């Protein structure tokens, strides 16, 4: 499961010690009319979701979660302001309106819901200061002054809460955050009849400091279930902030098997005696599912739905939405398309695959495309503004065709080699692989290997992921076994073959043009050299993607830019300035060539001409390989 692994801001609060049965016992003497006199006159809510950050990692479901919460509150009689992907100016403006316009009415309940990124800052006195993050906020470590101008601190949130004149205020954060401004408190209930006259400023957050919050939010799920009645401890038709806190603490903690603990607090010294109160929201029937039938030619083609986990079967029942369907068969061109499905619909269609004369798929399922002979300029021409000193431009002519693997070697393919030979990689025998950290550094990690490359808790390694933590020597061992098993000539690509296939006829910095978008490649950041391409960086990812998740280049080869870097056959050395035919690199050297960049790299490292090198025994969790087949 993908998880939010950026530095979340975390609120350190005491864990609830009250159980629902205890709360029920405490309130059994209470009786309530249909609309009790202790309810405020009306309810208002500001609901904020931030998904598409400019500098921070994208949170794909935050806006969707906010929209669901807003819709539920509207059904519950709230007047709702929904704010999605706000800038700093927009978010601060909405909070000002909440405090100084909406919050001027004393006989009112005000709710604030936030789903998005956050940061925790340790101050010089050792205290923690938390921040919520608007869309256009820079990273704290990259631009501290800009960060402080854009982000909104827990001090500011406390100030907004105190400026609100309305009696009841409830703040909900679907993330974890830290701020010493918030007074730690356990939930307790007073008699319902007394609460209308008592002020309250309550806060509930999704988790503790060390608990990353999943993108598919259980906090949001149980919040919605709770507001629809599940949090009503004595079934009187009303939900209080304290009841909601206890319910979320119990059920989120239980459903995550103790990996996430929602926390509760009250703000201020005087506004702590009451309790937020609202009527439970009536449930609405869930929409009907649709059925999907896909018939293929050839009949034995493999059918997958890429954006869901369940395996496809004819008549599979799915929720209304769009589904990414892939149909593939050996000897045929793979096709992908998005298929819309409506509630109650029975969608039927036929997919006819075209034969692929210029490809080959071997017994491991490794697919290769034919690369025709031809000439190109290898390296970076003089007019390129971004280039390396070792990228001397020169003409290269390939006189013979070769077949390039369309993807990087996958975990599943490498696993079959290991199972057949009992091979131990150098990372396993040496007990170490270099691992990238979120601070942009590399460290030696004992126990890391292709089986567990330590990509983070938010990355679940599957057979379709590129195999990593593999040395050049490991790659050559795989190639030798593959030749023996298949009876064909396999090899690591030469550096010239790799760049020729990467460029796919292009003469620009990348196969896709002068910039590289996150729809075209999985890379880490734009960097200063390509600042003009900032608008193309729309999605931060925390690790590699399954191979072939993004667009192929013009010759049908995937992930030549980013994802994981790739070993080449050659020794690293200076280029010759003269034109060459079928070059194989220097006759000797100390390091082997690495190409392509990785999910961790800046855009510069992913250029078609960019060269790197490491010793043949070096292993890192961002380095893998692909192979060529030579006729």
C-alpha positions as CSV (number, residue, x, y, z in Angstrom):
1,X,0.0,0.0,0.0
2,X,1.2,3.4,-0.9
3,X,1.7,5.4,2.3
4,X,2.3,9.1,3.0
5,X,6.0,9.0,3.8
6,X,7.0,12.7,3.7
7,X,7.7,14.3,7.1
8,X,4.2,14.6,8.6
9,X,3.6,17.0,11.4
10,X,2.7,15.1,14.5
11,X,0.7,16.0,17.6
12,X,1.8,14.3,20.8
13,X,-1.3,13.7,22.8
14,X,-2.4,11.2,25.4
15,X,-4.2,8.1,24.2
16,X,-7.8,7.6,25.1
17,X,-8.4,5.5,28.2
18,X,-12.2,5.6,28.0
19,X,-14.1,2.9,26.3
20,X,-17.5,3.2,24.5
21,X,-19.3,1.1,27.1
22,X,-18.0,3.4,29.9
23,X,-19.2,6.4,28.0
24,X,-22.6,4.8,27.5
25,X,-22.8,4.1,31.2
26,X,-21.9,7.7,32.1
27,X,-24.8,9.0,29.9
28,X,-27.6,6.5,30.5
29,X,-29.5,9.1,32.7
30,X,-29.7,11.6,29.8
31,X,-32.9,12.1,27.8
32,X,-33.1,14.2,24.7
33,X,-35.9,15.7,22.6
34,X,-35.8,15.6,18.8
35,X,-33.8,18.9,18.7
36,X,-32.3,19.5,22.2
37,X,-32.1,23.0,23.5
38,X,-28.3,22.7,24.1
39,X,-27.7,22.5,20.3
40,X,-26.4,25.6,18.7
41,X,-28.5,27.5,16.2
42,X,-26.5,26.3,13.1
43,X,-23.4,24.5,11.9
44,X,-20.7,25.8,9.5
45,X,-17.6,23.9,8.2
46,X,-14.4,24.7,6.3
47,X,-13.2,21.6,4.5
48,X,-9.7,21.6,3.0
49,X,-7.9,19.0,0.9
50,X,-4.5,19.4,-0.7
51,X,-3.3,16.8,-3.2
52,X,-1.3,18.4,-6.1
53,X,1.6,20.0,-4.3
54,X,4.3,21.9,-6.4
55,X,7.3,21.0,-4.2
56,X,6.0,18.4,-1.8
57,X,5.0,14.8,-2.7
58,X,1.6,14.6,-4.3
59,X,-1.2,13.0,-2.1
60,X,-3.5,11.4,-4.6
61,X,-6.5,11.0,-2.4
62,X,-6.5,14.1,-0.1
63,X,-8.8,16.2,-2.3
64,X,-11.1,13.2,-2.9
65,X,-11.3,12.6,0.9
66,X,-12.1,16.3,1.5
67,X,-14.9,16.2,-1.1
68,X,-16.4,13.1,0.6
69,X,-16.3,14.8,4.0
70,X,-17.9,18.0,2.6
71,X,-20.7,16.0,1.0
72,X,-21.4,14.2,4.2
73,X,-21.5,17.4,6.3
74,X,-23.9,19.0,3.8
75,X,-26.2,16.1,4.2
76,X,-25.9,16.7,7.9
77,X,-27.2,20.3,7.7
78,X,-23.8,22.1,7.7
79,X,-23.1,25.1,5.5
80,X,-19.9,24.0,3.9
81,X,-17.0,25.8,2.3
82,X,-14.9,23.3,0.3
83,X,-11.3,24.4,-0.6
84,X,-9.2,22.1,-2.8
85,X,-5.5,22.5,-3.6
86,X,-5.4,26.0,-2.1
87,X,-2.4,28.4,-2.3
88,X,-1.1,29.9,0.9
89,X,-3.0,33.1,0.1
90,X,-6.2,31.2,-0.5
91,X,-5.9,29.0,2.6
92,X,-5.0,31.9,5.0
93,X,-7.9,33.9,3.5
94,X,-10.4,31.0,4.1
95,X,-9.1,30.7,7.7
96,X,-9.5,34.5,8.2
97,X,-13.1,34.3,6.9
98,X,-13.8,31.4,9.2
99,X,-12.5,33.3,12.3
100,X,-13.7,36.8,11.5
101,X,-16.9,36.3,9.5
102,X,-18.4,32.8,10.0
103,X,-17.1,32.7,13.6
104,X,-18.6,36.0,14.7
105,X,-22.0,34.3,15.6
106,X,-21.8,33.0,19.2
107,X,-24.7,30.6,18.8
108,X,-23.0,28.5,16.2
109,X,-20.8,25.4,15.8
110,X,-17.8,25.6,13.6
111,X,-15.9,22.6,12.1
112,X,-12.5,22.6,10.3
113,X,-11.3,19.6,8.4
114,X,-7.8,19.4,6.8
115,X,-6.3,16.6,4.7
116,X,-2.8,17.3,3.4
117,X,0.9,17.5,4.1
118,X,2.5,18.9,7.2
119,X,5.9,19.6,8.9
120,X,7.2,19.6,12.4
121,X,10.0,22.0,13.3
122,X,12.1,21.6,16.5
123,X,12.8,25.1,17.9
124,X,15.9,26.2,19.8
125,X,14.2,25.7,23.1
126,X,13.4,22.1,22.2
127,X,9.7,22.7,21.7
128,X,7.9,21.5,18.6
129,X,6.1,23.8,16.2
130,X,3.8,22.2,13.7
131,X,2.7,23.5,10.2
132,X,0.0,22.7,7.7
133,X,1.1,23.0,4.1
134,X,-0.7,24.8,1.2
135,X,-0.1,23.8,-2.4
136,X,2.6,26.4,-3.2
137,X,4.7,26.1,0.0
138,X,8.4,25.3,-0.5
139,X,10.2,22.6,1.5
140,X,11.5,23.8,4.8
141,X,15.0,22.4,4.2
142,X,15.2,24.0,0.8
143,X,13.8,27.5,1.5
144,X,13.2,28.2,5.2
145,X,12.1,31.8,4.7
146,X,9.7,30.9,1.9
147,X,8.4,28.1,4.0
148,X,7.6,30.3,6.9
149,X,5.8,32.8,4.7
150,X,3.6,30.1,3.1
151,X,3.0,27.4,5.8
152,X,0.5,27.9,8.7
153,X,1.7,27.0,12.1
154,X,0.0,25.5,15.1
155,X,0.4,28.8,16.8
156,X,-1.6,30.4,14.0
157,X,-4.2,27.7,14.2
158,X,-4.6,28.2,18.0
159,X,-4.9,32.0,17.3
160,X,-7.7,31.4,14.7
161,X,-9.5,29.1,17.1
162,X,-9.4,31.8,19.9
163,X,-10.6,34.5,17.5
164,X,-13.7,32.5,16.7
165,X,-16.6,33.7,18.9
166,X,-18.8,30.7,18.1
167,X,-19.4,28.5,21.1
168,X,-18.3,25.1,19.7
169,X,-15.2,24.5,17.5
170,X,-14.0,21.1,16.3
171,X,-10.8,20.8,14.2
172,X,-10.0,17.5,12.4
173,X,-6.7,16.7,10.8
174,X,-6.3,13.7,8.6
175,X,-2.5,13.5,9.1
176,X,-0.2,13.5,12.1
177,X,1.3,16.7,13.5
178,X,3.1,18.2,16.4
179,X,2.6,21.5,18.3
180,X,3.2,22.4,21.9
181,X,0.5,25.0,21.7
182,X,-2.2,22.3,22.1
183,X,-3.2,21.3,25.6
184,X,-3.1,17.5,26.1
185,X,-6.4,16.2,27.3
186,X,-8.4,13.0,27.6
187,X,-12.1,13.1,26.5
188,X,-14.7,13.3,29.2
189,X,-18.5,13.9,29.0
190,X,-20.6,16.3,31.1
191,X,-24.4,16.3,31.2
192,X,-25.7,17.1,27.8
193,X,-28.1,19.8,29.1
194,X,-25.1,21.8,30.4
195,X,-23.1,21.8,27.2
196,X,-25.0,24.4,25.2
197,X,-23.7,27.1,27.5
198,X,-20.1,25.8,27.7
199,X,-17.5,26.7,25.1
200,X,-15.2,24.1,23.5
201,X,-12.2,24.0,21.2
202,X,-11.5,20.3,20.4
203,X,-8.9,18.8,18.1
204,X,-8.7,15.2,16.7
205,X,-5.7,14.1,14.6
206,X,-5.1,10.9,12.7
207,X,-1.9,9.6,14.3
208,X,1.1,10.0,16.5
209,X,4.5,11.4,15.5
210,X,6.0,8.2,14.2
211,X,2.9,7.0,12.3
212,X,2.7,7.7,8.6
213,X,-0.8,8.0,7.4
214,X,-2.0,5.7,4.5
215,X,-3.2,7.4,1.3
216,X,-6.4,5.4,1.5
217,X,-7.4,7.0,4.8
218,X,-9.0,4.8,7.5
219,X,-9.3,7.9,9.6
220,X,-11.6,9.5,6.9
221,X,-13.5,6.2,6.5
222,X,-14.3,5.9,10.2
223,X,-14.9,9.6,10.5
224,X,-17.7,9.2,7.9
225,X,-19.0,6.1,9.6
226,X,-18.9,7.7,13.0
227,X,-20.8,10.8,11.9
228,X,-23.5,8.5,10.4
229,X,-24.2,7.1,13.8
230,X,-21.5,4.6,14.6
231,X,-19.9,7.0,17.1
232,X,-23.2,7.5,18.9
233,X,-22.3,5.6,22.2
234,X,-25.9,5.4,23.6
235,X,-27.8,5.6,20.3
236,X,-29.6,8.9,21.2
237,X,-29.2,10.3,17.7
238,X,-26.5,12.8,18.5
239,X,-22.6,12.7,18.2
240,X,-20.3,14.7,20.4
241,X,-16.7,15.6,19.8
242,X,-15.6,13.4,22.7
243,X,-17.6,10.4,21.5
244,X,-16.1,10.9,18.0
245,X,-12.6,11.0,19.5
246,X,-13.1,7.8,21.4
247,X,-14.7,6.0,18.5
248,X,-11.9,7.0,16.1
249,X,-9.2,6.0,18.6
250,X,-10.7,2.6,19.1
251,X,-11.6,1.7,15.5
252,X,-8.7,3.2,13.6
253,X,-6.2,1.7,16.0
254,X,-8.0,-1.7,15.8
255,X,-8.3,-1.7,12.0
256,X,-4.6,-0.8,11.5
257,X,-3.5,-3.4,14.1
258,X,-2.0,-0.8,16.3
259,X,0.0,1.1,13.6
260,X,-2.1,4.2,13.8
261,X,-3.5,5.9,17.0
262,X,-5.8,8.9,16.5
263,X,-5.2,11.6,19.2
264,X,-7.4,14.1,21.0
265,X,-6.8,17.5,22.6
266,X,-8.5,20.7,23.7
267,X,-7.2,24.2,22.9
268,X,-6.9,27.1,25.4
269,X,-7.6,27.3,29.1
270,X,-11.2,28.4,29.3
271,X,-12.7,26.9,26.2
272,X,-12.4,23.3,27.4
273,X,-15.6,22.7,29.4
274,X,-18.2,22.0,26.7
275,X,-18.5,19.5,23.9
276,X,-19.1,19.8,20.1
277,X,-22.6,18.4,19.4
278,X,-24.3,17.5,16.1
279,X,-27.0,15.2,14.9
280,X,-26.0,12.0,13.3
281,X,-26.1,12.1,9.5
282,X,-28.6,9.8,7.8
283,X,-27.0,7.1,5.7
284,X,-27.7,6.9,2.0
285,X,-27.7,3.6,0.0
286,X,-24.4,2.8,-1.6
287,X,-24.4,3.0,-5.5
288,X,-24.9,-0.2,-7.4
289,X,-21.9,-1.8,-9.0
290,X,-21.5,-2.5,-12.7
291,X,-20.3,-5.7,-14.4
292,X,-17.4,-5.8,-16.9
293,X,-17.0,-8.4,-19.7
294,X,-13.9,-8.3,-22.0
295,X,-13.4,-10.7,-24.9
296,X,-10.1,-10.9,-26.6
297,X,-8.6,-12.1,-29.9
298,X,-6.5,-14.3,-29.4
299,X,-8.7,-16.0,-26.9
300,X,-5.8,-16.9,-24.5
301,X,-4.7,-13.2,-24.1
302,X,-4.0,-12.0,-20.6
303,X,-6.4,-9.4,-19.3
304,X,-5.5,-7.2,-16.3
305,X,-7.2,-4.1,-14.7
306,X,-4.2,-2.1,-13.7
307,X,-5.7,0.3,-11.2
308,X,-7.3,-2.3,-8.9
309,X,-5.9,-5.3,-7.0
310,X,-8.5,-8.0,-7.7
311,X,-7.7,-10.3,-10.7
312,X,-10.0,-9.9,-13.7
313,X,-12.7,-12.4,-14.3
314,X,-15.6,-12.2,-16.7
315,X,-18.5,-10.3,-15.2
316,X,-16.3,-8.9,-12.4
317,X,-18.4,-6.5,-10.3
318,X,-16.9,-3.0,-9.9
319,X,-17.9,0.3,-8.5
320,X,-18.8,3.1,-11.0
321,X,-15.7,4.7,-12.4
322,X,-12.9,4.3,-15.0
323,X,-10.8,1.2,-15.2
324,X,-7.4,0.8,-16.9
325,X,-7.5,-2.4,-18.9
326,X,-4.4,-4.1,-20.4
327,X,-4.7,-7.0,-22.8
328,X,-1.5,-8.8,-23.9
329,X,-0.4,-12.0,-25.5
330,X,2.9,-13.4,-26.7
331,X,3.6,-12.4,-30.3
332,X,1.1,-9.6,-30.2
333,X,1.2,-5.9,-29.4
334,X,0.0,-5.1,-25.9
335,X,-2.9,-2.6,-25.8
336,X,-4.1,-0.5,-22.9
337,X,-7.3,1.6,-22.6
338,X,-9.5,3.3,-20.0
339,X,-13.0,1.8,-19.8
340,X,-15.8,3.8,-18.1
341,X,-18.3,1.8,-16.1
342,X,-21.7,3.1,-14.8
343,X,-23.7,1.9,-11.8
344,X,-25.8,-1.1,-12.8
345,X,-24.2,-1.3,-16.3
346,X,-23.1,-4.5,-17.9
347,X,-20.2,-3.4,-20.1
348,X,-19.1,-5.7,-22.9
349,X,-16.4,-5.2,-25.5
350,X,-14.0,-7.1,-27.6
351,X,-10.2,-6.3,-27.9
352,X,-8.4,-7.5,-31.0
353,X,-4.7,-7.5,-30.7
354,X,-2.4,-6.9,-33.6
355,X,0.5,-9.2,-34.3
356,X,3.9,-7.8,-33.4
357,X,6.4,-8.8,-36.0
358,X,9.3,-6.8,-34.5
359,X,9.3,-8.3,-31.0
360,X,10.3,-11.4,-29.1
361,X,9.1,-12.7,-25.7
362,X,11.2,-15.4,-24.0
363,X,10.4,-18.1,-21.5
364,X,10.7,-15.7,-18.6
365,X,8.2,-13.3,-20.1
366,X,10.9,-10.8,-21.0
367,X,9.8,-8.9,-24.0
368,X,12.2,-7.5,-26.6
369,X,11.7,-5.0,-29.5
370,X,13.8,-5.0,-32.6
371,X,16.2,-2.0,-32.9
372,X,17.2,-1.5,-36.6
373,X,20.7,-0.6,-37.7
374,X,21.4,3.2,-38.0
375,X,23.5,6.1,-37.1
376,X,23.2,8.8,-34.4
377,X,25.1,11.5,-32.5
378,X,26.2,10.0,-29.2
379,X,26.9,12.5,-26.4
380,X,25.9,16.1,-26.1
381,X,26.3,18.6,-29.0
382,X,28.0,21.9,-28.3
383,X,24.6,23.8,-28.5
384,X,23.3,21.8,-25.5
385,X,23.3,24.1,-22.5
386,X,23.2,21.3,-20.0
387,X,25.9,18.6,-20.5
388,X,28.8,16.8,-18.9
389,X,32.5,17.1,-19.6
390,X,32.5,13.4,-20.5
391,X,29.8,13.7,-23.2
392,X,32.0,14.5,-26.2
393,X,29.7,14.4,-29.3
394,X,30.6,11.8,-31.9
395,X,29.0,9.8,-34.7
396,X,28.1,6.2,-33.9
397,X,26.9,3.7,-36.5
398,X,25.2,0.5,-35.6
399,X,25.7,-1.9,-38.5
400,X,23.7,-4.8,-37.1
401,X,20.2,-5.0,-35.6
402,X,19.7,-6.0,-32.0
403,X,16.7,-6.6,-29.7
404,X,16.4,-4.4,-26.6
405,X,14.4,-5.5,-23.6
406,X,11.4,-3.2,-23.3
407,X,11.6,-3.0,-19.5
408,X,14.1,-3.4,-16.7
409,X,14.6,-6.9,-15.3
410,X,11.8,-7.5,-12.8
411,X,11.8,-9.0,-9.3
412,X,9.8,-11.9,-10.6
413,X,12.2,-12.6,-13.5
414,X,15.3,-12.4,-11.2
415,X,13.6,-14.6,-8.6
416,X,13.2,-17.4,-11.2
417,X,17.0,-17.2,-11.9
418,X,17.7,-17.4,-8.2
419,X,15.3,-20.3,-7.6
420,X,16.8,-22.3,-10.5
421,X,20.5,-21.7,-9.5
422,X,20.5,-21.0,-5.7
423,X,22.5,-17.9,-6.7
424,X,23.4,-15.4,-3.9
425,X,23.8,-11.8,-4.9
426,X,26.8,-9.8,-3.8
427,X,24.6,-7.7,-1.6
428,X,23.5,-10.9,0.1
429,X,27.0,-12.4,0.5
430,X,28.6,-9.1,1.6
431,X,25.5,-8.3,3.7
432,X,25.2,-4.7,2.5
433,X,23.5,-2.5,-0.2
434,X,23.6,1.3,-0.5
435,X,20.1,2.8,0.3
436,X,18.9,6.2,-0.6
437,X,17.4,8.3,2.3
438,X,14.7,11.0,2.2
439,X,17.3,13.6,3.0
440,X,19.0,13.1,-0.4
441,X,21.9,11.0,0.9
442,X,23.1,7.4,0.5
443,X,23.9,5.1,3.4
444,X,25.2,1.5,3.7
445,X,22.3,-0.7,4.8
446,X,23.0,-4.1,6.3
447,X,20.5,-6.8,5.2
448,X,19.3,-4.9,2.1
449,X,19.1,-6.9,-1.1
450,X,16.9,-7.5,-4.1
451,X,14.5,-9.3,-1.8
452,X,14.1,-6.3,0.4
453,X,15.8,-3.1,-1.0
454,X,14.5,-1.0,1.9
455,X,12.4,1.4,-0.3
456,X,10.3,2.5,2.7
457,X,7.1,1.3,4.3
458,X,5.0,3.0,1.6
459,X,6.4,0.7,-1.1
460,X,5.2,-2.9,-1.3
461,X,7.6,-4.8,-3.5
462,X,5.8,-7.1,-6.1
463,X,7.1,-9.3,-8.9
464,X,6.5,-6.4,-11.4
465,X,8.9,-4.0,-9.7
466,X,12.4,-3.6,-11.2
467,X,15.0,-5.7,-9.4
468,X,17.5,-3.6,-7.6
469,X,20.5,-3.9,-5.1
470,X,22.2,-5.8,-8.0
471,X,25.8,-5.4,-8.9
472,X,27.3,-5.5,-12.5
473,X,28.6,-9.0,-11.6
474,X,25.1,-10.1,-10.6
475,X,23.7,-8.9,-13.9
476,X,26.4,-10.8,-15.8
477,X,25.6,-14.0,-13.8
478,X,21.9,-13.6,-14.8
479,X,22.9,-13.1,-18.5
480,X,25.1,-16.2,-18.5
481,X,22.2,-18.3,-17.1
482,X,19.7,-16.8,-19.5
483,X,21.9,-17.7,-22.5
484,X,22.3,-21.3,-21.3
485,X,18.6,-21.7,-20.7
486,X,17.2,-20.0,-23.9
487,X,20.0,-20.9,-26.4
488,X,20.2,-17.3,-27.7
489,X,22.9,-14.6,-27.4
490,X,22.1,-12.3,-24.5
491,X,24.2,-9.5,-23.0
492,X,24.1,-6.3,-21.1
493,X,23.6,-3.4,-23.7
494,X,26.7,-1.5,-24.7
495,X,26.7,2.1,-23.7
496,X,26.1,3.0,-27.4
497,X,23.2,0.5,-27.8
498,X,21.7,1.9,-24.6
499,X,21.8,5.5,-25.7
500,X,20.7,4.7,-29.3
501,X,17.6,2.8,-27.9
502,X,17.0,5.5,-25.3
503,X,17.0,8.4,-27.8
504,X,14.7,6.5,-30.2
505,X,15.6,8.9,-33.0
506,X,15.4,12.1,-30.8
507,X,18.1,14.7,-30.7
508,X,16.9,16.5,-27.5
509,X,17.9,16.1,-23.9
510,X,15.3,13.4,-23.4
511,X,13.5,11.0,-25.7
512,X,10.3,13.1,-25.1
513,X,11.8,16.5,-25.7
514,X,13.7,19.2,-23.9
515,X,11.9,18.6,-20.6
516,X,10.7,15.4,-18.8
517,X,7.3,15.1,-17.2
518,X,6.3,12.8,-14.3
519,X,3.8,11.2,-16.7
520,X,6.8,10.2,-18.9
521,X,9.4,9.2,-16.2
522,X,9.7,8.4,-12.5
523,X,12.4,10.8,-11.2
524,X,13.0,12.7,-8.0
525,X,13.1,16.4,-8.7
526,X,13.6,19.0,-11.4
527,X,16.9,20.6,-10.1
528,X,18.3,24.0,-10.8
529,X,19.5,23.2,-14.3
530,X,16.0,22.5,-15.5
531,X,14.1,25.0,-13.5
532,X,12.2,26.0,-16.7
533,X,10.6,22.5,-16.6
534,X,9.2,22.9,-13.1
535,X,5.6,22.8,-14.4
536,X,6.3,19.3,-15.8
537,X,7.0,17.9,-12.3
538,X,3.5,17.1,-11.1
539,X,3.9,13.9,-9.0
540,X,6.5,13.1,-6.3
541,X,6.9,9.3,-5.9
542,X,8.7,7.7,-2.9
543,X,10.1,4.7,-4.8
544,X,10.3,2.9,-8.2
545,X,7.1,2.0,-10.1
546,X,6.2,-1.4,-11.6
547,X,7.9,-1.6,-14.9
548,X,6.0,-0.2,-17.9
549,X,3.8,1.9,-15.7
550,X,4.5,5.1,-17.7
551,X,4.7,5.9,-21.4
552,X,7.3,4.1,-23.7
553,X,9.5,6.1,-26.0
554,X,9.0,6.2,-29.8
555,X,10.6,2.7,-30.2
556,X,8.4,1.0,-27.5
557,X,11.0,0.9,-24.7
558,X,9.9,1.8,-21.2
559,X,11.6,3.5,-18.3
560,X,14.9,4.5,-20.0
561,X,14.6,7.7,-18.0
562,X,14.3,7.2,-14.2
563,X,12.8,4.4,-12.2
564,X,16.1,2.5,-11.6
565,X,19.5,3.2,-13.1
566,X,20.9,0.5,-15.4
567,X,24.2,-1.2,-15.8
568,X,25.8,-1.2,-19.2
569,X,28.4,-3.7,-20.5
570,X,31.3,-1.1,-21.0
571,X,34.1,0.0,-18.9
572,X,33.8,3.7,-18.2
573,X,36.2,6.0,-20.1
574,X,36.5,9.1,-22.3
575,X,34.8,9.0,-25.7
576,X,36.8,9.2,-28.9
577,X,36.0,12.2,-31.1
578,X,36.0,10.3,-34.3
579,X,33.1,8.4,-35.9
580,X,32.9,4.7,-34.8
581,X,31.1,1.6,-35.7
582,X,29.5,-0.8,-33.2
583,X,31.6,0.6,-30.3
584,X,32.1,-1.6,-27.2
585,X,33.9,0.9,-25.0
586,X,37.4,0.9,-23.6
587,X,39.3,-2.4,-23.4
588,X,39.9,-2.0,-19.6
589,X,39.0,0.3,-16.7
590,X,38.1,0.4,-13.0
591,X,34.4,1.2,-13.2
592,X,31.4,0.1,-15.3
593,X,28.9,2.5,-16.9
594,X,25.6,3.3,-15.3
595,X,22.8,5.0,-17.4
596,X,19.3,6.4,-17.1
597,X,18.9,8.0,-13.6
598,X,16.4,6.7,-11.1
599,X,13.4,7.6,-9.0
600,X,15.7,9.5,-6.6
601,X,17.5,11.5,-9.3
602,X,17.2,15.0,-10.5
603,X,16.1,15.6,-14.1
604,X,19.7,16.2,-15.2
605,X,20.8,12.7,-14.2
606,X,18.0,11.2,-16.4
607,X,19.2,12.8,-19.6
608,X,19.8,10.5,-22.6
609,X,23.5,11.5,-22.7
610,X,24.2,11.5,-19.0
611,X,27.0,9.1,-17.9
612,X,27.7,7.7,-14.4
613,X,29.9,4.8,-13.3
614,X,30.6,2.5,-10.3
615,X,32.8,-0.4,-9.5
616,X,31.4,-3.8,-10.7
617,X,30.7,-4.9,-7.1
618,X,28.7,-1.8,-6.1
619,X,25.0,-2.4,-5.2
620,X,22.4,0.2,-4.5
621,X,18.6,0.0,-4.2
622,X,18.2,2.4,-7.2
623,X,20.3,0.3,-9.6
624,X,19.1,-2.6,-11.8
625,X,19.6,-3.6,-15.4
626,X,18.0,-4.7,-18.7
627,X,19.5,-6.9,-21.4
628,X,19.8,-7.1,-25.1
629,X,19.4,-10.1,-27.4
630,X,21.8,-10.1,-30.4
631,X,21.0,-12.1,-33.5
